[in-house]
Amino acid sequence: LVGNMIDVANYFKQKMGDANFNVGMIGTAPMIKRPDLAFETLKELVLINPKYRLRIKSKNPASYNWLWARTKEREYYTSFYNEVNSSDLRHHVLFDPFGDDVDSWCQYIGTILSPSDNESFHMATTEGMASGCVPIVWNRKGSSEIFPTTVKVNEAKQAAKLIDFYRRSTAGKLYKKISKQYIQDNYSREYISESWIKLINEDNTNILEKSSISDTKKAILFFSI
């Protein structure tokens, strides 16, 4: 299995301002991304320290016609936005526009959240880790295999306690360093390119050895979903 690739060097940028108090989430659609858990985490964090903020970088779910046509999805987001806008914490939540500037956006983020119910990979987590964010990943199927070095949580209160602990302690610096190194070692452009080359060469060798046809042509097929 060859994972996704990230140009890690683009994320080696200095953190800005009060980044350590900014909790980030990238992408909120579909509803299995669980932005409600991010907001629940913020509620717990503000009880610990009122300086905490939640920054969500995402398209508006209503901009996806296919998604907004689904009643359950539409009702979920309507309820979520109503809760945020009617809350005393509405000024603690910032919705940042969708764009290809994640590397710059991460300069203002101290913790990256991955509260999804399901993920095939979750590029947002790798981007945050590469930039030096503290990764907080919810315990779901496959999360331990993809991100073995990250702590896993089961609820917002647990996530909040860990976020504040890593912000205050020297363990946070070590956790960031380990997380950053893991991404560089396993998902960097260089590592993934080498993995593909190795896989392709091995497959071609096996095919030629098993084939009884002497005049063969090599073909490489890529499938992307």
C-alpha positions in Angstrom: 0.0 0.0 0.0 1.4 3.4 -1.1 0.1 6.4 0.8 -0.7 9.9 -0.3 2.1 12.3 -0.9 2.8 15.7 0.8 5.4 18.2 -0.1 6.6 18.5 3.5 9.1 21.3 2.8 6.2 23.7 2.0 5.0 23.3 5.6 8.3 24.1 7.3 7.2 27.6 8.3 7.3 29.5 11.5 4.2 29.7 13.6 2.6 33.1 14.0 0.8 35.0 16.8 -1.1 32.9 19.4 -1.0 29.8 17.2 -0.9 27.5 20.3 -4.4 28.7 21.2 -5.8 28.1 17.8 -7.4 24.7 17.1 -7.8 24.0 13.4 -10.0 21.8 11.3 -9.8 21.4 7.5 -12.9 20.3 5.6 -16.4 19.8 7.0 -18.2 17.9 4.3 -19.8 15.5 4.3 -21.2 15.3 7.9 -19.0 12.3 8.8 -16.2 14.9 9.1 -18.0 15.8 12.4 -17.4 19.6 12.8 -19.8 19.3 15.8 -17.1 17.4 17.7 -14.6 20.2 16.9 -17.1 22.7 18.4 -17.7 20.5 21.4 -13.9 20.4 21.9 -13.8 24.2 21.8 -16.5 24.4 24.5 -14.3 22.2 26.8 -11.2 24.2 26.0 -12.7 27.6 26.8 -13.6 26.3 30.2 -9.9 25.7 30.7 -8.7 28.9 29.1 -10.8 31.6 27.3 -8.0 32.3 24.8 -8.8 29.2 22.8 -10.2 29.6 19.3 -11.5 27.2 16.6 -10.6 27.9 13.0 -12.3 25.9 10.3 -11.0 26.0 6.8 -13.6 24.6 4.4 -16.1 25.2 1.6 -19.6 26.0 2.7 -21.4 22.6 2.6 -24.3 24.3 0.8 -22.1 24.9 -2.2 -22.1 21.2 -2.9 -25.4 20.7 -4.7 -25.2 16.9 -4.4 -24.7 17.2 -0.7 -27.3 19.8 0.0 -29.9 17.7 -1.8 -29.6 15.1 0.9 -32.1 15.9 3.7 -30.0 14.4 6.6 -26.9 16.3 5.5 -28.8 19.6 5.1 -30.5 19.2 8.5 -27.1 18.4 10.2 -25.4 21.5 8.9 -28.3 23.7 9.6 -28.4 22.5 13.2 -24.6 22.9 13.5 -24.5 26.5 12.2 -27.5 27.5 14.3 -25.8 26.1 17.4 -22.5 28.0 16.6 -24.3 31.3 15.8 -26.5 31.2 18.8 -23.7 30.3 21.2 -21.8 32.7 23.5 -18.7 31.2 21.8 -19.6 32.3 18.3 -16.8 34.9 18.4 -14.4 32.1 19.2 -15.1 30.4 15.9 -13.6 31.6 12.6 -14.5 30.1 9.3 -11.6 30.5 6.9 -12.2 30.3 3.1 -11.3 27.2 1.2 -8.1 27.4 -0.8 -4.7 26.0 -1.7 -2.9 28.0 1.0 -3.1 25.4 3.7 0.6 25.7 4.4 0.3 29.4 5.2 -2.9 28.8 7.2 -1.2 26.2 9.3 1.2 28.9 10.5 -1.7 30.2 12.7 -2.7 26.8 14.0 -1.3 25.0 17.0 -3.5 21.9 17.0 -5.0 20.1 14.1 -8.2 18.0 14.7 -9.3 14.9 12.9 -12.7 14.1 14.5 -14.1 12.2 11.4 -16.2 9.0 11.8 -14.4 7.6 8.8 -11.4 8.5 6.7 -9.5 6.7 4.0 -6.4 8.7 4.8 -7.1 12.3 5.9 -4.6 14.7 4.2 -5.6 17.5 6.6 -3.9 15.6 9.5 -0.7 15.1 7.6 -0.6 18.7 6.6 -1.0 19.8 10.1 1.6 17.4 11.4 4.1 18.5 8.7 3.6 22.1 9.8 4.3 21.3 13.5 0.8 21.2 14.8 -0.2 18.9 17.6 -2.4 16.2 16.0 -5.5 15.0 17.8 -7.1 12.1 16.1 -10.4 10.4 17.0 -10.3 6.7 17.5 -11.7 5.2 14.4 -11.1 2.2 12.1 -7.7 2.5 10.4 -6.4 5.5 12.4 -3.8 3.6 14.3 -2.4 2.1 11.1 -2.2 5.4 9.2 -1.1 7.6 12.2 0.6 5.2 14.6 2.5 8.0 16.5 -0.6 10.1 17.3 -2.7 9.9 20.4 -6.2 8.8 19.9 -9.3 10.2 21.7 -12.9 9.0 22.0 -14.6 12.3 23.1 -14.3 16.0 23.1 -13.5 16.4 26.8 -10.5 14.0 26.4 -9.3 15.9 23.3 -9.5 19.3 25.2 -7.5 18.0 28.1 -4.8 16.7 25.8 -4.6 19.9 23.7 -4.1 22.0 26.8 -1.6 19.6 28.3 0.5 19.6 25.2 0.3 23.4 25.0 1.6 23.8 28.5 4.2 21.0 28.8 7.5 20.2 27.2 5.9 16.9 26.1 4.1 19.0 23.5 7.3 20.0 21.8 8.5 16.4 21.6 5.1 15.3 20.3 5.2 17.9 17.6 8.7 16.8 16.6 7.8 13.1 16.5 4.7 13.9 14.5 6.6 16.0 12.0 9.3 13.5 11.5 6.8 10.7 11.0 5.2 12.6 8.1 8.6 13.3 6.6 9.7 9.7 6.8 6.5 8.1 5.5 4.6 10.6 3.3 7.1 12.9 1.8 7.4 13.4 -1.9 10.8 11.6 -2.0 9.6 8.6 0.0 6.3 8.1 -1.9 8.1 8.6 -5.3 10.6 5.9 -4.3 7.8 3.6 -3.1 6.0 3.9 -6.5 9.2 3.3 -8.5 10.0 0.2 -6.4 6.4 -1.1 -6.7 6.3 -0.6 -10.4 9.6 -2.3 -11.0 8.7 -5.2 -8.9 5.3 -5.7 -10.6 6.9 -5.5 -14.1 9.5 -8.0 -13.2 6.9 -10.5 -11.9 4.7 -10.0 -15.0 7.6 -10.7 -17.3 8.8 -13.7 -15.4 5.3 -15.3 -15.5 4.6 -14.5 -19.1 5.3 -17.0 -21.9 5.2 -14.3 -24.5 8.7 -13.0 -25.4 7.6 -9.8 -27.2 5.9 -7.8 -24.5 5.2 -4.2 -23.9 5.2 -2.6 -20.5 2.1 -0.7 -19.4 1.4 1.0 -16.1 -2.2 1.6 -15.0 -3.1 4.1 -12.2 -6.5 4.1 -10.5 -7.5 7.1 -8.5 -10.8 7.4 -6.5 
